[in-house]
Amino acid sequence: LEANTEENSSVQIGAVEVIFSTALTGVIFAIFGGQPLCILGVTGPVSIFSIAVFNVTQQLGIKFLPFYAWTQIWAALMHVVLAMTNMCDLIAWVTRYSCETFGCLIATIYLYTGARALGDRFYWDLEAALLSLILGIGTALVALFLSGAREWVVMRKFWRDLTSDYAATISILFFTAVPYMTNKIRRVDIDKLQVPDTFETTSGRSWFVDLGDISPGAAIGAIIPGFVLTVLFFFDHNVSSLLSQAPEFKLRKGSAFHWDFFVVGINILITGLLGIPPTNGLIPQAPLHTKSLSEVRFVGEGKGRREVVTHVHEQRVSNLLQAAMIGITLSPPLLGVLRLIPNATLDGLFLFMGAASFPGNQFAERVVLLVTEPELRESHNDFLTKVP
């Protein structure tokens, strides 16, 4: 977003806006949401949508932030109306196939974004590009390796689970430290996360957007992208919620699709007034959050050995704390730490999130099975032995 929303030599949406939006809306949803297992954040499609809105405003000669704010205000109103009229009942028509193909699409976007960012650096400084490639690929591979710690035989179960749950965090911390390990590596100029010295917007503007800074016609015209955002969130958020409540998790508490969509609408109103990106349910973070809270046991032996969820710790604390801790990073001491993070490690995180989305995705498994030698086909699902 930072590289694609520069207006009059001033970045309109940067890392601070994205972090603040994730923290603020995450805390609200964790407290008031009906299904707090669903993690909220700025998704890939939202980033693409925001860049598209920015490009439209530049072509039409309209100020971006007021138009962006009105877009979200109209979308918030539509969310509230849809929630109050129980339109989320239409989600009953969404099949598992739709959810998992959409999950594969999001995973592909993550992989493409991370790979493209690492590849684009080779057009500039070869030395910096090679170091960035090592950091990005290393972050992804180490995170993937550590995320499988639950199946290790070394260490006690508590430490294996802890390692698996914080695999991405451990990997990012390590590869953030790599560029500072020797003087020779320090001399390589790689791009790092750009954040201000204090808690303020990237451009230095006030936090609240001046809604009257565009013409009434432009404000009314924002209904069109507002409708597009509503359609996107209606599917994206509800699919994220469905995946975090998949049947294999055996959740005890009921769903709250209408109320959650209403809360998302209120969040959009808040982010619109602040001129920061809107948030909705994250894929794959939402289902991964539920999975990390699961108690599992392994059944079967050999190729038939598979993981079965026995219990999920359903609560609001983990969602609330992760959102609050994200917000804490915007305090001045920690903003200085954020500036030390190489962008390449974040690209590696994208690669990890994309790759981590495929295990357990039945659509992805079926595609792989098409090119797998028949004698070597195996899956923890029963579609290899049963045909409905």
N, C-alpha and C positions, 0 to 999 in steps of 0.2 A: 504493500500500500504506500509506503513511504516514497518509493521510487516512481510511483505512478499518479500521485496526487499533489504535484507541485504547481501552485498557482501564484503568479507574481513573485517568483523566486522564494516562495514560502511553502513548506510542506504542510498540507492541511490535515493529514492523518498519518501519525507515526506510531512508534512502539508504545509511547506513553498512553495515547488514546486507546489503543487496542488492549493494553494491560488493564487500564482503568475500567473500561467497559466490561471486560471479563470478570474483574473482581466485584464491581458494583452489582451487576445483574446476577452474578453467581451467588452472592450473599442473599439477595432478595429472594431468588428462587429456592435456595436451600432452606430458608425460613418459612416461606409462604407456599412453595410448590406442593402439589399433591403427591408427586413422585420424585422425591429429592435424590434418587439414585441417578437421575439424568443430569449429566454435566453440561453446563452452558458455556459457550464461548464464541469467538468470531471464527466462522468456518471459511473454508476455501471458496464455496459459492458466494458467500457474503462479500469476500474480498473482491471477487470478479465483478459482482453486482456494483459495489462501491466505485470501482475503477470505471465501469461502464457509465454510471451516473456522472462521474467527474468528466469523462470525455464528452458526454452530451452537453453538459453545462459550458464547456469550453467552446464547443462548436456553435452554441446558441448565444454565447456572450452573456451568460447568466452567472452570478456569483454562486460558487459551489456549496458552501456551508449552509446558507439559508435554504437553498433548494433541497439539499440533502436532509435538512431538518424537517421541512414540510413533507418530504417523501415519507419519512418515518412517522410523522404525526398522522398522516392519512392511513398508513399501514397499521398503526396502533388502533385507530378507530375501527378498521375492518376486522382486526383480530378480536376486538371486544364484541363486535356484532356477531361474528361467526361463533364465538364461544357462548354467547348468551342465547343463540338460536340452536345450540347443540349440533352444529354442523360437523363437529368432529366425529359424529356417528358414522360419517362416510369412510372413516378409517377402517371400519369393519370390512370394506371391500378390498383393502390392501392386503395382498397375500405375502407369504414369506418370500416368494420369488421376487416380488417388487422390492421388498426391503433389502434383500441380499444383493440384487443387481445394483441398487442405488448405493449400497455399501461398497461394492466393488468399484463403482464410478468414483466415489470420494477417495478411495484408496489409490486409484490410478492418478487422480489429481494431485494427491500428496507426493506420489512417486515422481510424477512429471515435474512438479514444481521444484522439488529438491534436486533432481538430476539436471534440470535446465539451469538452475542457479549455479551449480558447481561447474557445469560445462561452459557457461557464458564467461567465466573468469579467464578462460584460456585465450580470449580475444585481447587481453590486456597484458598482464605480467605473468610470464610462464612460471617463475619461481613461486610467486604468491599463489598462482592457480594450483600448482602441484601440492603445496602445503595445505591449501584449502581442501583439495581432493582427499588427502590423507585424513584430515580432521573430519570431513563429512562422512566418508565411507567408514572410518574407524568408529565414529559415534554410532552409526546405524548398526554395524556388525556387533560391537560390544553390547549395545542395548538389546539386540536380538538374542545374543548368547546368554546374557544375564536374565532375561525374561523367562528363559526355560529352566530356571534354577529349581522350580518345584519338582522337577523330575530327576534332580541330582541325587546321588547317594551320599555325598559328603555333607558335613555340617548337620545340625539339628533342624527339625522342621521349621521352627520359628525363624531361624536365620535364612533358610531357603526361601520361605515365603516373603520375608522382608527384602531379600535381594531381588526376587522376581517383581515385587510391587514397585520398587524404586529403581528398576533397571535403567530407565531413560535418564533419571536424575543423576545416578552414579556415572553413567557414560558421559553426560554433558559436563559434569564437574571435572572429570579426568581430562577430557579433550579441550576444555577451556584452559586448563593449566598447561597443556603441552606447548603452546607457543611461547611460554615464559620460562621453559625449563633450562635453556642454554642461551648464551649470548648470540650464537650463530642463528638460532631460530628467531630470536627477538628482532634481529635486523631485517627479517622478511616483513614487508609491509602488507598485512592482510586487513580486509575491511572488518570492522567490528560494529556492534549494535550502537546506534546513535540515539542518545537520550539527553535531555537537558540536565543541568546541574541541580535544579530544584523541581518540586512537583508543580509543573505547569504544562500547558499545551506545547506541542512541538513548534508551532509558529509564534508562540508568545501571546496569542489572542486571549480574550476572556473566555471562561469556560462556557457561559451561556451564549447561544447564538442569537443574533438580532434577526428575528423572524420577519421584520418589516424592511429588510435590506434588499428585497427583490420586489418586482411588480406583482400586483394581485393575480394577473394572468398566469405568471410563472408559478405562483404558489398553488393555484388551482390545477395547473398542468402537472404538478407533482403527484396528482392522483394516479397518473399512469404508472410511473415506476413504483408508487406505493402499492398498487394492485399486484405488480410483478413480484415485489418483495413478500406480499401476503401469500401469494400462491406458492412461492419458494418455501416459506416457513411452514405453511400448512402441511406440505409433504415432508420437508426436511426435518422439522422438529418432531412431528408425530412418528416418523420412521425411526428417528433416534430413540424416542421414548419406547417404541415397540421393541427395538433391538435390546434395550436395557432391561426389558421385562419379558425376554424370550422364554418360552415354555420350559427350556432345560434348566433355567435358574430356580424354578419352583418357588416363586415369591408368594408370600402369605398375604401381604397387603394388596388391596385392590388398586386399579388404575384411576387416574383423574384427568383424562384427556382434555375435557372442556375447561376445567379450572386452570390447568397448566397453560393452556393456550391463552387464557385470559391474563395470567400472570406474565407470560411472554409479551403480550400486547402492552401491558403497563410498563414493562422494561423498555420496549421500543419507544414508547412515549418519552421516557426519561433520557434514553440515549439520543433521541432526536433533538430534544431541547438542549442537550450538551454538545451536539455536533460530533458524536463519537459513533463508531460502528455498532449496529444492532447485533444481538447475540441470540442463538437458539441452541437446541440440543446438538452436541458434537458426536460425530462418527469418525473414528472408532472409540473416542474417549468414554462415551456414555456406557456402551456395553463392556468395555474394559474395566470401568469403575465397578460395575456390578460383579464382574468376574473376579476382581481383586478382593471383593468382600465375601467371596464364596468359600465355603468349606467343601473340599472335594475328597473323593476316595477313588482309587484305581481298581477297576474290576477286569477280570479276564487275564489271560496270559499270552505271551508271545505277540503275534500280530494282532490278536483280538483284544489286547490290553487297551482300555480306554478310561478316560476321566469322567466321573459322574459327580454332579453337584448334589450335595446332601443338605446344605443349608446356606442361606445368605443372610448376612448381618444387615438388616434393613434399618437404616437410621439417617439422621440429617447431619450428624457431626462431621463426617469425612468430607461431604460436599461443602459445608460451611467453612471448615478449616482450610481446605485447598483454595477456596475463593479469597478468604481473608489473607492467607499467606501470599497469594498473588498480589493483593493490594499492598501488602507491607513492602514489597520490593520497590514501590514508588516512593518510599521515604528517602530523603537525601543521602544517608550513608550507603544504602543499597543501590541507589541509582548509579553511584560510582562503580559498584561491582558489576552492574549490568553492562557498563561500557567496556568491560574487559572481555565480554563474551564474543568470540568470533562468529560472524554470520554463517560460516561454513558448518559450525556445529549445529546450528538451527536447521540448516539444510539437511544435515544428517538426521536430525529429529524427524523431519518430514519423511525421509526415506524409511525410517523405523516405523512411524505411524502407518505409512502405507503398507509396508510388508506385514506388520502385526495385524492388519485387518483381515487378511486372507485365511489364517487358520481358524477353523470353526465355521467358516462361511460355506454353506452347502453348495451354492452356485459355483464358487471358485473350485471346490473339491470335485464337483461333477465335471467341470471343464478339464481339470488335470487328469481325471480318470479316463477321459477320452483318448489321451495320448500315453497312458500308462500300460505297460505290458500286463495282460490279463492275470498272469500268475502272481504279479506283485501288487495287485490292487488291494488296498486296505483303507478302511475309514472307521471312525468311531460312530458314524451314523449307520442306520440299519437299511439304507436303500440299496446296499450291495446284495442283501439276502432277501429283501421283501420288496415286492412291486405292488403299489396301491392300486 
